[in-house]
Amino acid sequence: INAEYGEKGVTVIVWDNDKERIERMQQAIRSDCVHYYEVDVSSSKSVDKAGDVVLERFQQLDILVNNAVLANPYDLEESSYEELTQALHVNLISHLWTIKKFLPSLRASRPFNGLSGTVVGMSSVLGSVGTGGLQTYCTSKAGIIGLMESLYMQHPDLHWCIVTPFLINTALFRGMRHKFMDYIYPILDKHYVVDKIIYAIETQQTCLTLPWAWNYVFVVVKNIFPLSIMKLVQDFFGVPVAFKFIHRRGERALDSSSTE
């Protein structure tokens, strides 16, 4: 997203808590339109301070993309209290901090068809349909959906876009495989997802589900049938086996904590 908007001449502000990753992004995205800041989005103080810097320098924010994610590779019993707290702060509470900070600026923005600014919340199909072993991930992604829907009901003059994709071939799920993935339910290409998100922003879509057909299958099955049937469906598609990959890898996967 940073690269795509940077190439279009749009001013992009990237927040990340990893200095080395920022340096890699600067090497990969050579554009004077993209600006980087080292920010810990799980900290309200860090968000508030960095937000002041951004608003003082750029005056206005039109689009906010919340996509920070920390995948805790252990289930509830194996996780420490600190790991559970950190994962929820990065994945979910950070959305509260950034939206609270930039909501006045977004409300004053008028980039598309008279509506105010846009907020994109990166959730997941696992926010609608939980799976075993990923309690903090499923909890936070479900929370994002609830937060965005609540904000839409209160502030319909803003554009709220909830993104609920299946697995994307980023560092978070690199190498993961599941039954039928090669011809029924493939891992999504990140460039394809970026194109769809940008299109959703420009066309003011409120919900972007990828791939739409199969994700709706899971949601429909969950809401019509008991959870025991949902468990059978997940077992059939090899979902539990696929997500055991995170546990076998035995490492914390931290994706970029960035806003635009």
Accessible surface in RSA format (square Angstrom, percent):
REM  Atomic radii and reference values for relative SASA: ProtOr
REM  Chains: A
REM  Algorithm: Lee & Richards
REM  Probe-radius: 1.40
REM  Slices: 20
REM RES _ NUM      All-atoms   Total-Side   Main-Chain    Non-polar    All polar
REM                ABS   REL    ABS   REL    ABS   REL    ABS   REL    ABS   REL
RES ILE A   1    35.05  19.9  14.60  10.9  20.45  49.3  14.60  10.5  20.45  55.5
RES ASN A   2    20.06  13.8  19.36  18.7   0.69   1.7   1.56   3.7  18.50  17.9
RES ALA A   3    37.62  34.6  36.61  56.5   1.00   2.3  36.69  51.7   0.92   2.4
RES GLU A   4    65.61  37.7  64.94  49.1   0.66   1.6   4.17   8.1  61.44  50.2
RES TYR A   5    13.46   6.3  13.46   7.7   0.00   0.0  13.13   9.9   0.33   0.4
RES GLY A   6     4.65   5.7   0.00   N/A   4.65   5.7   0.13   0.4   4.52  10.1
RES GLU A   7   146.29  84.0 107.10  81.0  39.19  93.3  47.51  91.9  98.79  80.7
RES LYS A   8   114.63  55.9  78.03  47.9  36.59  87.1  71.53  64.4  43.10  45.9
RES GLY A   9    49.83  61.4   0.00   N/A  49.83  61.4  24.34  66.8  25.48  57.1
RES VAL A  10    62.57  41.2  57.60  52.1   4.97  12.0  62.57  54.4   0.00   0.0
RES THR A  11    70.46  50.1  52.52  53.2  17.94  42.8  18.56  24.9  51.90  78.5
RES VAL A  12     3.36   2.2   2.10   1.9   1.26   3.0   3.36   2.9   0.00   0.0
RES ILE A  13     9.79   5.6   9.68   7.2   0.11   0.3   9.68   7.0   0.11   0.3
RES VAL A  14     0.20   0.1   0.04   0.0   0.16   0.4   0.04   0.0   0.16   0.4
RES TRP A  15     0.92   0.4   0.92   0.4   0.00   0.0   0.92   0.5   0.00   0.0
RES ASP A  16     0.01   0.0   0.01   0.0   0.00   0.0   0.01   0.0   0.00   0.0
RES ASN A  17    51.88  35.8  32.64  31.5  19.23  46.3   7.02  16.9  44.86  43.4
RES ASP A  18    47.01  32.9  42.71  42.5   4.30  10.2   9.37  22.0  37.65  37.5
RES LYS A  19   132.15  64.5 128.20  78.7   3.95   9.4  70.82  63.7  61.33  65.3
RES GLU A  20   119.41  68.6 117.84  89.2   1.57   3.7  36.06  69.7  83.35  68.1
RES ARG A  21    36.10  15.2  36.10  18.4   0.00   0.0  22.10  30.2  14.00   8.5
RES ILE A  22    14.46   8.2  14.46  10.8   0.00   0.0  14.46  10.4   0.00   0.0
RES GLU A  23    84.93  48.8  84.14  63.7   0.78   1.9  31.19  60.3  53.74  43.9
RES ARG A  24   141.23  59.3 134.25  68.4   6.98  16.6  73.91 101.0  67.32  40.8
RES MET A  25    29.39  15.2  27.96  18.5   1.43   3.4  20.04  17.0   9.35  12.4
RES GLN A  26    79.55  44.5  72.43  52.9   7.12  17.0  17.50  37.2  62.06  47.1
RES GLN A  27   114.51  64.0 103.27  75.5  11.24  26.8  39.66  84.4  74.85  56.8
RES ALA A  28    86.40  79.4  46.23  71.3  40.18  91.4  56.85  80.1  29.56  78.3
RES ILE A  29    31.61  18.0  25.60  19.1   6.00  14.5  28.49  20.5   3.11   8.4
RES ARG A  30   185.04  77.7 144.44  73.6  40.61  96.7  68.00  92.9 117.04  70.9
RES SER A  31    34.47  29.1  13.77  18.4  20.70  47.7  17.70  37.7  16.78  23.5
RES ASP A  32   142.26  99.6 119.51 118.9  22.75  53.8  41.61  97.9 100.65 100.4
RES CYS A  33    35.51  26.9  32.07  35.8   3.44   8.1   3.44   8.7  32.07  34.6
RES VAL A  34     9.99   6.6   0.01   0.0   9.97  24.0   0.01   0.0   9.97  27.1
RES HIS A  35    37.24  20.4  33.62  23.4   3.62   9.3  21.79  22.5  15.45  18.0
RES TYR A  36    36.24  16.9   9.60   5.5  26.64  69.3   9.65   7.3  26.59  32.8
RES TYR A  37    42.47  19.8  38.10  21.7   4.37  11.4  41.69  31.3   0.78   1.0
RES GLU A  38   110.07  63.2  78.27  59.2  31.80  75.7  27.70  53.6  82.37  67.3
RES VAL A  39     4.36   2.9   2.33   2.1   2.03   4.9   4.36   3.8   0.00   0.0
RES ASP A  40    56.16  39.3  53.13  52.9   3.03   7.2  22.38  52.7  33.78  33.7
RES VAL A  41     4.00   2.6   3.71   3.4   0.29   0.7   3.71   3.2   0.29   0.8
RES SER A  42    13.36  11.3   6.41   8.6   6.94  16.0   0.66   1.4  12.70  17.8
RES SER A  43    36.23  30.6  30.50  40.7   5.73  13.2  22.87  48.7  13.36  18.7
RES SER A  44    51.87  43.8  45.26  60.4   6.60  15.2  17.62  37.5  34.24  48.0
RES LYS A  45   175.27  85.5 166.73 102.3   8.54  20.3 113.86 102.5  61.42  65.4
RES SER A  46    31.16  26.3  21.64  28.9   9.52  21.9  19.43  41.4  11.73  16.4
RES VAL A  47     1.84   1.2   1.84   1.7   0.00   0.0   1.84   1.6   0.00   0.0
RES ASP A  48    69.18  48.5  68.54  68.2   0.64   1.5  16.33  38.4  52.85  52.7
RES LYS A  49   152.73  74.5 148.00  90.8   4.74  11.3  94.39  85.0  58.34  62.1
RES ALA A  50    11.60  10.7   7.38  11.4   4.22   9.6  11.21  15.8   0.39   1.0
RES GLY A  51     0.00   0.0   0.00   N/A   0.00   0.0   0.00   0.0   0.00   0.0
RES ASP A  52    71.28  49.9  66.53  66.2   4.75  11.2  27.45  64.6  43.83  43.7
RES VAL A  53    67.77  44.6  65.67  59.5   2.10   5.1  67.01  58.2   0.77   2.1
RES VAL A  54     1.61   1.1   1.61   1.5   0.00   0.0   1.61   1.4   0.00   0.0
RES LEU A  55    45.31  25.2  41.33  29.6   3.99  10.0  41.60  29.2   3.71  10.0
RES GLU A  56   139.16  79.9 122.16  92.4  16.99  40.5  50.59  97.9  88.57  72.3
RES ARG A  57   138.19  58.0 109.52  55.8  28.67  68.3  43.40  59.3  94.79  57.4
RES PHE A  58    45.05  22.5  25.91  16.0  19.14  49.8  30.07  18.2  14.98  42.9
RES GLN A  59   130.86  73.2 111.70  81.6  19.16  45.6  50.77 108.1  80.09  60.7
RES GLN A  60    67.79  37.9  55.65  40.7  12.14  28.9  34.40  73.2  33.39  25.3
RES LEU A  61    11.46   6.4  10.57   7.6   0.89   2.2  11.46   8.0   0.00   0.0
RES ASP A  62    58.93  41.3  55.34  55.1   3.59   8.5   9.48  22.3  49.45  49.3
RES ILE A  63    25.71  14.6  22.73  16.9   2.98   7.2  22.73  16.4   2.98   8.1
RES LEU A  64     0.33   0.2   0.33   0.2   0.00   0.0   0.33   0.2   0.00   0.0
RES VAL A  65     2.29   1.5   2.08   1.9   0.20   0.5   2.08   1.8   0.20   0.5
RES ASN A  66     5.27   3.6   4.22   4.1   1.06   2.5   2.30   5.5   2.97   2.9
RES ASN A  67    42.04  29.0  35.93  34.7   6.11  14.7   6.04  14.5  35.99  34.8
RES ALA A  68     5.64   5.2   4.35   6.7   1.29   2.9   4.35   6.1   1.29   3.4
RES VAL A  69     7.92   5.2   7.92   7.2   0.00   0.0   7.92   6.9   0.00   0.0
RES LEU A  70    22.37  12.5  22.15  15.8   0.22   0.5  22.15  15.6   0.22   0.6
RES ALA A  71     0.75   0.7   0.51   0.8   0.24   0.5   0.54   0.8   0.21   0.6
RES ASN A  72     5.16   3.6   2.91   2.8   2.25   5.4   3.23   7.8   1.93   1.9
RES PRO A  73     0.00   0.0   0.00   0.0   0.00   0.0   0.00   0.0   0.00   0.0
RES TYR A  74    62.12  29.0  58.45  33.3   3.67   9.5  37.25  28.0  24.87  30.7
RES ASP A  75    42.73  29.9  42.26  42.1   0.47   1.1   6.97  16.4  35.76  35.7
RES LEU A  76   101.09  56.3  94.80  67.8   6.29  15.8  95.18  66.8   5.91  15.9
RES GLU A  77   167.19  96.0 132.36 100.1  34.83  82.9  53.17 102.8 114.02  93.1
RES GLU A  78   110.02  63.2  78.23  59.2  31.80  75.7  37.36  72.3  72.66  59.3
RES SER A  79    14.44  12.2   0.06   0.1  14.38  33.1   0.49   1.1  13.94  19.5
RES SER A  80    47.64  40.3  36.62  48.9  11.02  25.4  42.62  90.8   5.02   7.0
RES TYR A  81   184.72  86.2 182.25 103.7   2.47   6.4 134.57 101.1  50.15  61.8
RES GLU A  82   129.46  74.3 121.51  91.9   7.94  18.9  71.40 138.1  58.05  47.4
RES GLU A  83    49.54  28.4  43.83  33.2   5.72  13.6  27.97  54.1  21.57  17.6
RES LEU A  84    30.26  16.9  30.26  21.6   0.00   0.0  30.26  21.3   0.00   0.0
RES THR A  85    72.14  51.3  67.78  68.7   4.36  10.4  46.35  62.3  25.79  39.0
RES GLN A  86    79.18  44.3  77.87  56.9   1.31   3.1  28.64  61.0  50.54  38.3
RES ALA A  87     0.27   0.2   0.25   0.4   0.02   0.0   0.27   0.4   0.00   0.0
RES LEU A  88    54.48  30.3  54.48  39.0   0.00   0.0  54.48  38.3   0.00   0.0
RES HIS A  89    60.03  32.8  60.03  41.7   0.00   0.0  35.48  36.6  24.55  28.6
RES VAL A  90     4.04   2.7   4.04   3.7   0.00   0.0   4.04   3.5   0.00   0.0
RES ASN A  91     0.00   0.0   0.00   0.0   0.00   0.0   0.00   0.0   0.00   0.0
RES LEU A  92    31.36  17.5  31.36  22.4   0.00   0.0  31.36  22.0   0.00   0.0
RES ILE A  93    40.42  23.0  40.42  30.1   0.00   0.0  40.42  29.1   0.00   0.0
RES SER A  94     3.27   2.8   3.27   4.4   0.00   0.0   1.61   3.4   1.66   2.3
RES HIS A  95     1.06   0.6   1.06   0.7   0.00   0.0   0.27   0.3   0.79   0.9
RES LEU A  96    73.56  41.0  70.36  50.3   3.20   8.0  71.65  50.3   1.92   5.2
RES TRP A  97    70.48  28.3  66.02  32.0   4.46  10.5  67.69  36.1   2.79   4.5
RES THR A  98     0.71   0.5   0.71   0.7   0.00   0.0   0.71   1.0   0.00   0.0
RES ILE A  99     6.37   3.6   6.37   4.7   0.00   0.0   6.37   4.6   0.00   0.0
RES LYS A 100   159.89  78.0 144.09  88.4  15.79  37.6  97.77  88.0  62.12  66.2
RES LYS A 101    42.18  20.6  31.66  19.4  10.52  25.0  15.98  14.4  26.20  27.9
RES PHE A 102     2.23   1.1   2.23   1.4   0.00   0.0   2.23   1.4   0.00   0.0
RES LEU A 103    25.79  14.4  25.79  18.5   0.00   0.0  25.79  18.1   0.00   0.0
RES PRO A 104    83.59  60.9  75.55  68.9   8.04  29.2  76.98  63.6   6.61  41.1
RES SER A 105    13.84  11.7   5.76   7.7   8.08  18.6  12.34  26.3   1.50   2.1
RES LEU A 106     0.00   0.0   0.00   0.0   0.00   0.0   0.00   0.0   0.00   0.0
RES ARG A 107    91.50  38.4  89.30  45.5   2.21   5.3  44.62  61.0  46.88  28.4
RES ALA A 108    72.68  66.8  41.83  64.5  30.86  70.2  52.15  73.4  20.54  54.4
RES SER A 109     3.74   3.2   0.07   0.1   3.67   8.5   3.67   7.8   0.07   0.1
RES ARG A 110   149.35  62.7 117.97  60.1  31.38  74.7  49.90  68.2  99.45  60.3
RES PRO A 111    50.79  37.0  13.48  12.3  37.31 135.6  25.55  21.1  25.25 156.9
RES PHE A 112    48.24  24.1  46.30  28.7   1.94   5.1  48.22  29.2   0.02   0.0
RES ASN A 113   139.92  96.5  92.54  89.4  47.39 114.1  35.45  85.3 104.47 101.0
RES GLY A 114    56.79  70.0   0.00   N/A  56.79  70.0  33.19  91.1  23.60  52.9
RES LEU A 115    55.26  30.8  53.93  38.6   1.33   3.3  55.05  38.7   0.21   0.6
RES SER A 116     1.79   1.5   0.65   0.9   1.14   2.6   0.00   0.0   1.79   2.5
RES GLY A 117     0.00   0.0   0.00   N/A   0.00   0.0   0.00   0.0   0.00   0.0
RES THR A 118     0.09   0.1   0.09   0.1   0.00   0.0   0.00   0.0   0.09   0.1
RES VAL A 119     0.03   0.0   0.03   0.0   0.00   0.0   0.03   0.0   0.00   0.0
RES VAL A 120     0.00   0.0   0.00   0.0   0.00   0.0   0.00   0.0   0.00   0.0
RES GLY A 121     0.07   0.1   0.00   N/A   0.07   0.1   0.07   0.2   0.00   0.0
RES MET A 122    25.63  13.3  25.08  16.6   0.55   1.3  24.75  21.0   0.88   1.2
RES SER A 123     3.50   3.0   0.00   0.0   3.50   8.1   0.00   0.0   3.50   4.9
RES SER A 124     7.57   6.4   7.57  10.1   0.00   0.0   2.07   4.4   5.50   7.7
RES VAL A 125     9.56   6.3   8.73   7.9   0.83   2.0   9.56   8.3   0.00   0.0
RES LEU A 126    10.99   6.1   9.04   6.5   1.95   4.9   9.04   6.3   1.95   5.2
RES GLY A 127    11.70  14.4   0.00   N/A  11.70  14.4   0.25   0.7  11.45  25.6
RES SER A 128    33.06  27.9  24.89  33.2   8.17  18.8  14.21  30.3  18.85  26.4
RES VAL A 129     5.50   3.6   5.38   4.9   0.12   0.3   5.39   4.7   0.11   0.3
RES GLY A 130    44.08  54.4   0.00   N/A  44.08  54.4  22.91  62.9  21.18  47.4
RES THR A 131    14.47  10.3   0.41   0.4  14.06  33.5   6.76   9.1   7.71  11.7
RES GLY A 132    57.47  70.9   0.00   N/A  57.47  70.9  39.53 108.5  17.94  40.2
RES GLY A 133    16.01  19.7   0.00   N/A  16.01  19.7  11.10  30.5   4.91  11.0
RES LEU A 134     2.31   1.3   1.14   0.8   1.17   2.9   2.31   1.6   0.00   0.0
RES GLN A 135    67.33  37.6  62.32  45.5   5.01  11.9  36.90  78.5  30.42  23.1
RES THR A 136    10.09   7.2   7.70   7.8   2.39   5.7   7.00   9.4   3.09   4.7
RES TYR A 137    13.21   6.2  13.08   7.4   0.13   0.3   2.40   1.8  10.81  13.3
RES CYS A 138    16.21  12.3  14.75  16.4   1.46   3.4  14.91  37.8   1.30   1.4
RES THR A 139    76.80  54.6  67.55  68.5   9.25  22.0  50.25  67.5  26.55  40.1
RES SER A 140     0.00   0.0   0.00   0.0   0.00   0.0   0.00   0.0   0.00   0.0
RES LYS A 141     8.24   4.0   8.24   5.1   0.00   0.0   0.23   0.2   8.01   8.5
RES ALA A 142    44.66  41.1  36.28  56.0   8.38  19.1  37.00  52.1   7.66  20.3
RES GLY A 143    24.24  29.9   0.00   N/A  24.24  29.9  20.20  55.4   4.05   9.1
RES ILE A 144     0.07   0.0   0.07   0.1   0.00   0.0   0.07   0.1   0.00   0.0
RES ILE A 145    26.71  15.2  26.71  19.9   0.00   0.0  26.71  19.2   0.00   0.0
RES GLY A 146    37.35  46.1   0.00   N/A  37.35  46.1  32.36  88.8   4.98  11.2
RES LEU A 147    31.43  17.5  23.77  17.0   7.66  19.3  28.66  20.1   2.77   7.5
RES MET A 148     0.66   0.3   0.14   0.1   0.52   1.2   0.00   0.0   0.66   0.9
RES GLU A 149    86.75  49.8  85.07  64.4   1.69   4.0  24.59  47.6  62.16  50.8
RES SER A 150    66.64  56.3  57.12  76.2   9.52  21.9  29.57  63.0  37.07  51.9
RES LEU A 151    24.06  13.4  24.01  17.2   0.05   0.1  24.06  16.9   0.00   0.0
RES TYR A 152    88.61  41.4  88.55  50.4   0.06   0.2  44.83  33.7  43.77  54.0
RES MET A 153   148.64  77.0 121.52  80.4  27.13  64.6 100.71  85.6  47.94  63.5
RES GLN A 154   128.00  71.6 101.93  74.5  26.07  62.1  34.38  73.2  93.62  71.0
RES HIS A 155    27.41  15.0  26.85  18.7   0.56   1.4  15.72  16.2  11.69  13.6
RES PRO A 156    83.20  60.6  69.97  63.8  13.23  48.1  70.26  58.0  12.93  80.4
RES ASP A 157    61.28  42.9  56.23  56.0   5.05  11.9  42.01  98.9  19.27  19.2
RES LEU A 158     2.50   1.4   0.00   0.0   2.50   6.3   0.00   0.0   2.50   6.7
RES HIS A 159     5.32   2.9   2.88   2.0   2.45   6.3   5.32   5.5   0.00   0.0
RES TRP A 160     3.28   1.3   1.90   0.9   1.38   3.2   1.90   1.0   1.38   2.2
RES CYS A 161     0.00   0.0   0.00   0.0   0.00   0.0   0.00   0.0   0.00   0.0
RES ILE A 162    14.11   8.0  13.65  10.2   0.47   1.1  13.65   9.8   0.47   1.3
RES VAL A 163     0.00   0.0   0.00   0.0   0.00   0.0   0.00   0.0   0.00   0.0
RES THR A 164    15.17  10.8  15.17  15.4   0.00   0.0  10.89  14.6   4.27   6.5
RES PRO A 165     5.45   4.0   5.19   4.7   0.26   0.9   5.19   4.3   0.26   1.6
RES PHE A 166    16.49   8.2  11.29   7.0   5.20  13.5  12.68   7.7   3.81  10.9
RES LEU A 167     6.86   3.8   6.02   4.3   0.83   2.1   6.86   4.8   0.00   0.0
RES ILE A 168    23.89  13.6  23.10  17.2   0.79   1.9  23.10  16.6   0.79   2.1
RES ASN A 169    67.59  46.6  56.80  54.9  10.79  26.0  22.97  55.3  44.61  43.1
RES THR A 170    29.79  21.2  28.08  28.5   1.71   4.1  25.96  34.9   3.83   5.8
RES ALA A 171    48.46  44.6  41.82  64.5   6.63  15.1  41.82  58.9   6.63  17.6
RES LEU A 172    10.30   5.7   8.94   6.4   1.36   3.4   9.85   6.9   0.45   1.2
RES PHE A 173    10.51   5.3   8.60   5.3   1.91   5.0   8.60   5.2   1.91   5.5
RES ARG A 174   149.66  62.8 143.81  73.3   5.85  13.9  64.19  87.7  85.47  51.8
RES GLY A 175    57.26  70.6   0.00   N/A  57.26  70.6  35.26  96.8  22.00  49.3
RES MET A 176     5.07   2.6   0.00   0.0   5.07  12.1   0.08   0.1   4.99   6.6
RES ARG A 177   140.21  58.9 128.95  65.7  11.27  26.8  61.51  84.1  78.70  47.7
RES HIS A 178    17.47   9.5   3.62   2.5  13.84  35.4   9.98  10.3   7.49   8.7
RES LYS A 179   103.31  50.4  88.91  54.6  14.40  34.3  62.87  56.6  40.44  43.1
RES PHE A 180    41.35  20.7  31.21  19.3  10.13  26.4  32.77  19.9   8.58  24.6
RES MET A 181    18.89   9.8  17.63  11.7   1.26   3.0  17.63  15.0   1.26   1.7
RES ASP A 182   104.28  73.0  71.50  71.2  32.78  77.5  28.88  68.0  75.41  75.2
RES TYR A 183   159.93  74.7 124.83  71.0  35.10  91.3 105.63  79.4  54.29  66.9
RES ILE A 184    55.44  31.6  44.11  32.9  11.33  27.3  47.27  34.0   8.17  22.2
RES TYR A 185     2.09   1.0   2.09   1.2   0.00   0.0   1.95   1.5   0.14   0.2
RES PRO A 186    64.01  46.7  64.01  58.4   0.00   0.0  64.01  52.9   0.00   0.0
RES ILE A 187    33.23  18.9  15.80  11.8  17.44  42.0  15.80  11.4  17.44  47.3
RES LEU A 188    13.66   7.6  11.09   7.9   2.57   6.5  13.66   9.6   0.00   0.0
RES ASP A 189    63.07  44.2  58.34  58.1   4.73  11.2  30.05  70.7  33.02  32.9
RES LYS A 190    92.91  45.3  92.75  56.9   0.16   0.4  40.46  36.4  52.45  55.9
RES HIS A 191   120.28  65.7 119.26  82.9   1.02   2.6  78.65  81.1  41.62  48.4
RES TYR A 192    92.79  43.3  88.27  50.2   4.52  11.8  67.16  50.5  25.63  31.6
RES VAL A 193     4.84   3.2   4.84   4.4   0.00   0.0   4.84   4.2   0.00   0.0
RES VAL A 194    27.70  18.2  27.70  25.1   0.00   0.0  27.70  24.1   0.00   0.0
RES ASP A 195    81.82  57.3  74.88  74.5   6.94  16.4  27.24  64.1  54.57  54.4
RES LYS A 196    78.29  38.2  77.90  47.8   0.39   0.9  21.16  19.0  57.13  60.9
RES ILE A 197     3.86   2.2   3.86   2.9   0.00   0.0   3.86   2.8   0.00   0.0
RES ILE A 198     9.97   5.7   9.97   7.4   0.00   0.0   9.97   7.2   0.00   0.0
RES TYR A 199   127.91  59.7 125.88  71.6   2.03   5.3  85.38  64.2  42.53  52.4
RES ALA A 200     0.00   0.0   0.00   0.0   0.00   0.0   0.00   0.0   0.00   0.0
RES ILE A 201     0.00   0.0   0.00   0.0   0.00   0.0   0.00   0.0   0.00   0.0
RES GLU A 202    78.43  45.0  60.54  45.8  17.89  42.6  20.11  38.9  58.32  47.6
RES THR A 203    64.41  45.8  37.05  37.6  27.35  65.2  44.25  59.4  20.16  30.5
RES GLN A 204    39.39  22.0  24.67  18.0  14.73  35.1   8.48  18.1  30.91  23.4
RES GLN A 205    54.56  30.5  47.82  35.0   6.74  16.0  28.48  60.6  26.08  19.8
RES THR A 206    63.87  45.4  59.95  60.8   3.93   9.4  33.52  45.0  30.35  45.9
RES CYS A 207    77.47  58.6  59.78  66.7  17.69  41.6  20.18  51.1  57.30  61.8
RES LEU A 208    14.15   7.9  13.46   9.6   0.69   1.7  14.05   9.9   0.10   0.3
RES THR A 209    22.25  15.8  15.11  15.3   7.14  17.0   6.89   9.3  15.36  23.2
RES LEU A 210     8.25   4.6   8.25   5.9   0.00   0.0   8.25   5.8   0.00   0.0
RES PRO A 211    31.50  23.0  28.94  26.4   2.56   9.3  31.50  26.0   0.00   0.0
RES TRP A 212   172.50  69.2 172.26  83.4   0.24   0.6 144.17  76.9  28.33  46.0
RES ALA A 213    42.09  38.7  38.03  58.7   4.06   9.2  39.53  55.7   2.56   6.8
RES TRP A 214    82.87  33.3  82.84  40.1   0.04   0.1  64.80  34.6  18.07  29.3
RES ASN A 215     0.94   0.6   0.86   0.8   0.08   0.2   0.94   2.3   0.00   0.0
RES TYR A 216   105.42  49.2 105.33  59.9   0.09   0.2  73.85  55.5  31.57  38.9
RES VAL A 217    61.29  40.3  57.16  51.7   4.13   9.9  61.09  53.1   0.20   0.6
RES PHE A 218    10.17   5.1  10.17   6.3   0.00   0.0  10.17   6.2   0.00   0.0
RES VAL A 219    41.94  27.6  41.94  38.0   0.00   0.0  41.94  36.4   0.00   0.0
RES VAL A 220    76.86  50.6  73.67  66.7   3.19   7.7  76.86  66.8   0.00   0.0
RES VAL A 221    22.92  15.1  22.92  20.7   0.00   0.0  22.92  19.9   0.00   0.0
RES LYS A 222    77.07  37.6  66.67  40.9  10.40  24.8  32.32  29.1  44.75  47.7
RES ASN A 223   110.84  76.4  74.26  71.8  36.58  88.1  29.22  70.3  81.62  78.9
RES ILE A 224   118.86  67.6  87.20  65.0  31.67  76.3  91.45  65.9  27.41  74.4
RES PHE A 225    98.80  49.4  90.82  56.3   7.98  20.8  92.49  56.1   6.31  18.0
RES PRO A 226    85.95  62.6  72.77  66.3  13.18  47.9  85.24  70.4   0.71   4.4
RES LEU A 227   131.10  73.0 122.24  87.5   8.86  22.3 122.54  86.1   8.56  23.0
RES SER A 228    71.20  60.2  59.30  79.1  11.90  27.4  53.35 113.6  17.85  25.0
RES ILE A 229    61.35  34.9  61.35  45.7   0.00   0.0  61.35  44.2   0.00   0.0
RES MET A 230     5.59   2.9   5.59   3.7   0.00   0.0   5.59   4.8   0.00   0.0
RES LYS A 231   115.98  56.6 112.85  69.2   3.14   7.5  89.59  80.6  26.39  28.1
RES LEU A 232   112.30  62.5 107.71  77.1   4.60  11.6 108.06  75.9   4.24  11.4
RES VAL A 233    29.27  19.3  26.22  23.7   3.05   7.4  29.26  25.4   0.01   0.0
RES GLN A 234    11.02   6.2  11.02   8.1   0.00   0.0   1.86   4.0   9.16   6.9
RES ASP A 235    62.10  43.5  44.20  44.0  17.90  42.3  27.05  63.7  35.04  34.9
RES PHE A 236   116.42  58.2 108.74  67.4   7.68  20.0 116.06  70.4   0.36   1.0
RES PHE A 237    17.81   8.9  17.81  11.0   0.00   0.0  17.81  10.8   0.00   0.0
RES GLY A 238     7.33   9.0   0.00   N/A   7.33   9.0   7.18  19.7   0.15   0.3
RES VAL A 239    13.21   8.7  12.59  11.4   0.62   1.5  13.21  11.5   0.00   0.0
RES PRO A 240    37.24  27.1  32.65  29.8   4.59  16.7  34.56  28.5   2.68  16.7
RES VAL A 241    95.97  63.1  95.09  86.1   0.87   2.1  95.09  82.6   0.87   2.4
RES ALA A 242     2.82   2.6   1.76   2.7   1.06   2.4   2.82   4.0   0.00   0.0
RES PHE A 243     4.46   2.2   4.13   2.6   0.32   0.8   4.46   2.7   0.00   0.0
RES LYS A 244   117.89  57.5 117.41  72.0   0.48   1.1  64.14  57.7  53.74  57.2
RES PHE A 245    39.63  19.8  39.62  24.5   0.01   0.0  39.62  24.0   0.01   0.0
RES ILE A 246     1.00   0.6   1.00   0.7   0.00   0.0   1.00   0.7   0.00   0.0
RES HIS A 247    52.66  28.8  39.68  27.6  12.98  33.2  30.47  31.4  22.19  25.8
RES ARG A 248   164.13  68.9 127.62  65.1  36.50  86.9  78.09 106.7  86.04  52.1
RES ARG A 249    61.75  25.9  31.34  16.0  30.40  72.4  34.53  47.2  27.22  16.5
RES GLY A 250    39.37  48.5   0.00   N/A  39.37  48.5  14.75  40.5  24.61  55.1
RES GLU A 251    85.32  49.0  81.11  61.4   4.21  10.0  25.31  49.0  60.00  49.0
RES ARG A 252   100.96  42.4  77.55  39.5  23.40  55.7  45.74  62.5  55.22  33.5
RES ALA A 253    10.25   9.4   4.58   7.1   5.67  12.9  10.18  14.3   0.07   0.2
RES LEU A 254    56.95  31.7  39.49  28.2  17.46  43.9  40.24  28.3  16.70  45.0
RES ASP A 255    43.11  30.2  40.52  40.3   2.59   6.1   2.93   6.9  40.18  40.1
RES SER A 256    19.31  16.3  19.30  25.8   0.00   0.0   7.65  16.3  11.66  16.3
RES SER A 257     1.01   0.9   1.01   1.4   0.00   0.0   0.16   0.3   0.86   1.2
RES SER A 258     6.63   5.6   5.30   7.1   1.33   3.1   0.18   0.4   6.45   9.0
RES THR A 259     7.38   5.2   7.38   7.5   0.00   0.0   2.75   3.7   4.63   7.0
RES GLU A 260    20.49  11.8  13.74  10.4   6.75  16.1  13.86  26.8   6.63   5.4
END  Absolute sums over single chains surface
CHAIN  1 A    12701.7      10613.8       2087.9       7463.2       5238.5
END  Absolute sums over all chains
TOTAL         12701.7      10613.8       2087.9       7463.2       5238.5
